[in-house]
Amino acid sequence: MDATDRKILALLQKDGRQTVTELAEKVQLSVSPCLRRVRQLERTGVITGYHASIDPRKAGLEFQALLFITVSRSDAVTMAAIERSLADLDEIIECQRLFGEPDFLVRVLTRTLADYQELYDQRISVIPGIERIRSTLVMRSVVVSRPIPL
């Protein structure tokens, strides 16, 4: 990956809907070489997809919480099962497995506090292998989906 590839990536992170013609002009390439570079970045998995950025509140999702999950056993089978269970819940919009304690950091987005309580009580806390869940409510998001530094 060279400086031109990094510039392409930076520009696409800011606006994934721009045309290849617009992109090529900004990186000072003709359209064909620019398109080849974009396709190569897609093929190699550097570019993983194109997405719309949505304001959760305007979409009716008013409640956000961060969960700090500690598991009872950290063997491979238990961890894989917990990862699958968490990944299957649509309300979980981010989930990281961590070194140390806690074992997972989970970001949850729901319409209301009642929806969150139901999710917590009926679908998260009952996952086998979870020992403890600590949670905190998000007051306000300060940085959301910042482009990765290139």
BARO-798821 format. One record per residue (C-alpha): y, x, z; residue number from 1; residue in one letter; chain. Coordinates in Angstrom, 2 decimals. Layout:
<nodes>
{node {Y; X; Z}; NUM; "A"; "A"}
...
</nodes>
This chain:
<nodes>
{node {0.00; 0.00; 0.00}; 1; "M"; "A"}
{node {3.35; 1.44; -1.01}; 2; "D"; "A"}
{node {6.99; 0.57; -0.36}; 3; "A"; "A"}
{node {7.02; -2.00; -3.20}; 4; "T"; "A"}
{node {4.00; -3.80; -1.75}; 5; "D"; "A"}
{node {5.70; -3.88; 1.65}; 6; "R"; "A"}
{node {8.87; -5.28; 0.11}; 7; "K"; "A"}
{node {6.81; -7.97; -1.69}; 8; "I"; "A"}
{node {5.16; -8.89; 1.60}; 9; "L"; "A"}
{node {8.47; -9.02; 3.47}; 10; "A"; "A"}
{node {9.99; -11.28; 0.82}; 11; "L"; "A"}
{node {6.96; -13.60; 0.71}; 12; "L"; "A"}
{node {7.01; -13.92; 4.50}; 13; "Q"; "A"}
{node {10.59; -15.18; 4.28}; 14; "K"; "A"}
{node {9.92; -17.51; 1.34}; 15; "D"; "A"}
{node {6.37; -18.04; 0.12}; 16; "G"; "A"}
{node {7.54; -20.63; -2.42}; 17; "R"; "A"}
{node {9.63; -18.34; -4.56}; 18; "Q"; "A"}
{node {8.44; -17.85; -8.10}; 19; "T"; "A"}
{node {6.89; -14.61; -9.27}; 20; "V"; "A"}
{node {9.90; -14.24; -11.57}; 21; "T"; "A"}
{node {12.28; -14.39; -8.59}; 22; "E"; "A"}
{node {10.08; -12.03; -6.59}; 23; "L"; "A"}
{node {9.81; -9.55; -9.46}; 24; "A"; "A"}
{node {13.59; -9.48; -9.83}; 25; "E"; "A"}
{node {14.07; -8.77; -6.13}; 26; "K"; "A"}
{node {11.57; -5.86; -6.13}; 27; "V"; "A"}
{node {12.81; -4.60; -9.49}; 28; "Q"; "A"}
{node {9.54; -5.01; -11.41}; 29; "L"; "A"}
{node {8.68; -6.99; -14.49}; 30; "S"; "A"}
{node {6.74; -10.20; -13.88}; 31; "V"; "A"}
{node {3.25; -8.95; -14.91}; 32; "S"; "A"}
{node {3.11; -5.89; -12.61}; 33; "P"; "A"}
{node {4.58; -7.94; -9.77}; 34; "C"; "A"}
{node {1.97; -10.66; -10.23}; 35; "L"; "A"}
{node {-0.79; -8.02; -10.35}; 36; "R"; "A"}
{node {0.42; -6.61; -7.03}; 37; "R"; "A"}
{node {0.56; -10.05; -5.42}; 38; "V"; "A"}
{node {-2.96; -10.90; -6.65}; 39; "R"; "A"}
{node {-4.27; -7.54; -5.36}; 40; "Q"; "A"}
{node {-2.70; -8.21; -1.95}; 41; "L"; "A"}
{node {-4.41; -11.62; -1.95}; 42; "E"; "A"}
{node {-7.80; -10.22; -3.07}; 43; "R"; "A"}
{node {-7.80; -7.52; -0.40}; 44; "T"; "A"}
{node {-6.95; -10.03; 2.33}; 45; "G"; "A"}
{node {-3.51; -8.62; 3.15}; 46; "V"; "A"}
{node {-2.07; -11.99; 2.13}; 47; "I"; "A"}
{node {-4.23; -14.59; 3.87}; 48; "T"; "A"}
{node {-2.50; -17.75; 2.68}; 49; "G"; "A"}
{node {0.72; -19.65; 2.12}; 50; "Y"; "A"}
{node {1.94; -22.20; 4.66}; 51; "H"; "A"}
{node {4.72; -24.62; 5.41}; 52; "A"; "A"}
{node {6.66; -23.95; 8.59}; 53; "S"; "A"}
{node {6.93; -27.19; 10.58}; 54; "I"; "A"}
{node {9.14; -28.05; 13.54}; 55; "D"; "A"}
{node {6.67; -29.45; 16.12}; 56; "P"; "A"}
{node {9.26; -31.65; 17.85}; 57; "R"; "A"}
{node {10.36; -33.26; 14.59}; 58; "K"; "A"}
{node {6.68; -33.90; 13.85}; 59; "A"; "A"}
{node {6.33; -35.73; 17.17}; 60; "G"; "A"}
{node {4.63; -32.94; 19.11}; 61; "L"; "A"}
{node {6.76; -32.69; 22.24}; 62; "E"; "A"}
{node {4.45; -31.02; 24.76}; 63; "F"; "A"}
{node {3.46; -27.35; 24.81}; 64; "Q"; "A"}
{node {1.43; -25.43; 27.35}; 65; "A"; "A"}
{node {0.02; -21.94; 27.70}; 66; "L"; "A"}
{node {-3.42; -21.66; 29.26}; 67; "L"; "A"}
{node {-4.81; -18.52; 30.85}; 68; "F"; "A"}
{node {-8.59; -18.88; 30.84}; 69; "I"; "A"}
{node {-11.03; -16.77; 32.85}; 70; "T"; "A"}
{node {-14.74; -17.02; 32.09}; 71; "V"; "A"}
{node {-17.64; -16.83; 34.50}; 72; "S"; "A"}
{node {-19.77; -14.48; 32.37}; 73; "R"; "A"}
{node {-18.59; -12.16; 29.64}; 74; "S"; "A"}
{node {-21.87; -11.70; 27.79}; 75; "D"; "A"}
{node {-21.73; -11.95; 23.99}; 76; "A"; "A"}
{node {-23.45; -15.34; 23.78}; 77; "V"; "A"}
{node {-21.18; -17.00; 26.35}; 78; "T"; "A"}
{node {-18.02; -15.52; 24.84}; 79; "M"; "A"}
{node {-19.00; -16.56; 21.31}; 80; "A"; "A"}
{node {-19.74; -20.12; 22.47}; 81; "A"; "A"}
{node {-16.40; -20.38; 24.28}; 82; "I"; "A"}
{node {-14.56; -18.99; 21.24}; 83; "E"; "A"}
{node {-16.22; -21.59; 18.99}; 84; "R"; "A"}
{node {-15.45; -24.41; 21.41}; 85; "S"; "A"}
{node {-11.78; -23.46; 21.67}; 86; "L"; "A"}
{node {-11.45; -22.94; 17.91}; 87; "A"; "A"}
{node {-12.81; -26.46; 17.30}; 88; "D"; "A"}
{node {-9.92; -28.11; 19.18}; 89; "L"; "A"}
{node {-7.08; -28.97; 16.78}; 90; "D"; "A"}
{node {-4.52; -29.09; 19.59}; 91; "E"; "A"}
{node {-5.07; -25.39; 20.21}; 92; "I"; "A"}
{node {-2.67; -23.75; 17.80}; 93; "I"; "A"}
{node {-3.15; -20.17; 19.02}; 94; "E"; "A"}
{node {-5.95; -18.51; 20.91}; 95; "C"; "A"}
{node {-6.28; -14.84; 21.73}; 96; "Q"; "A"}
{node {-9.20; -13.15; 23.45}; 97; "R"; "A"}
{node {-7.83; -10.49; 25.76}; 98; "L"; "A"}
{node {-8.99; -7.29; 27.39}; 99; "F"; "A"}
{node {-8.92; -7.64; 31.18}; 100; "G"; "A"}
{node {-8.08; -10.81; 33.00}; 101; "E"; "A"}
{node {-7.55; -13.51; 31.92}; 102; "P"; "A"}
{node {-10.08; -13.53; 29.12}; 103; "D"; "A"}
{node {-8.15; -15.90; 26.84}; 104; "F"; "A"}
{node {-4.54; -16.87; 26.20}; 105; "L"; "A"}
{node {-4.35; -20.30; 24.58}; 106; "V"; "A"}
{node {-1.33; -22.18; 23.22}; 107; "R"; "A"}
{node {-1.71; -25.96; 23.18}; 108; "V"; "A"}
{node {0.50; -28.47; 21.40}; 109; "L"; "A"}
{node {0.23; -32.24; 22.03}; 110; "T"; "A"}
{node {2.39; -35.31; 21.63}; 111; "R"; "A"}
{node {2.71; -36.11; 25.34}; 112; "T"; "A"}
{node {1.81; -34.90; 28.82}; 113; "L"; "A"}
{node {-0.85; -37.64; 28.95}; 114; "A"; "A"}
{node {-2.42; -36.31; 25.74}; 115; "D"; "A"}
{node {-2.44; -32.81; 27.23}; 116; "Y"; "A"}
{node {-4.04; -34.06; 30.45}; 117; "Q"; "A"}
{node {-6.80; -35.79; 28.49}; 118; "E"; "A"}
{node {-7.39; -32.65; 26.40}; 119; "L"; "A"}
{node {-7.48; -30.48; 29.51}; 120; "Y"; "A"}
{node {-9.70; -32.78; 31.60}; 121; "D"; "A"}
{node {-12.10; -34.04; 28.92}; 122; "Q"; "A"}
{node {-12.41; -31.23; 26.40}; 123; "R"; "A"}
{node {-11.25; -27.84; 27.71}; 124; "I"; "A"}
{node {-12.21; -27.72; 31.39}; 125; "S"; "A"}
{node {-15.75; -28.90; 30.58}; 126; "V"; "A"}
{node {-16.52; -26.00; 28.22}; 127; "I"; "A"}
{node {-19.54; -24.18; 29.67}; 128; "P"; "A"}
{node {-18.71; -20.71; 30.93}; 129; "G"; "A"}
{node {-15.07; -21.35; 31.82}; 130; "I"; "A"}
{node {-14.51; -20.43; 35.44}; 131; "E"; "A"}
{node {-10.77; -20.90; 35.89}; 132; "R"; "A"}
{node {-7.81; -22.20; 33.92}; 133; "I"; "A"}
{node {-4.24; -21.49; 34.90}; 134; "R"; "A"}
{node {-1.56; -23.17; 32.86}; 135; "S"; "A"}
{node {2.16; -23.13; 32.50}; 136; "T"; "A"}
{node {4.44; -25.44; 30.57}; 137; "L"; "A"}
{node {6.62; -24.13; 27.77}; 138; "V"; "A"}
{node {10.28; -24.83; 28.42}; 139; "M"; "A"}
{node {11.52; -23.64; 25.04}; 140; "R"; "A"}
{node {10.28; -21.45; 22.21}; 141; "S"; "A"}
{node {12.57; -18.50; 21.65}; 142; "V"; "A"}
{node {10.72; -16.69; 18.84}; 143; "V"; "A"}
{node {8.32; -18.63; 16.64}; 144; "V"; "A"}
{node {6.28; -17.16; 13.78}; 145; "S"; "A"}
{node {8.43; -14.11; 13.25}; 146; "R"; "A"}
{node {7.47; -12.16; 10.13}; 147; "P"; "A"}
{node {5.38; -9.11; 10.92}; 148; "I"; "A"}
{node {7.37; -5.88; 10.73}; 149; "P"; "A"}
{node {6.62; -3.93; 7.58}; 150; "L"; "A"}
</nodes>
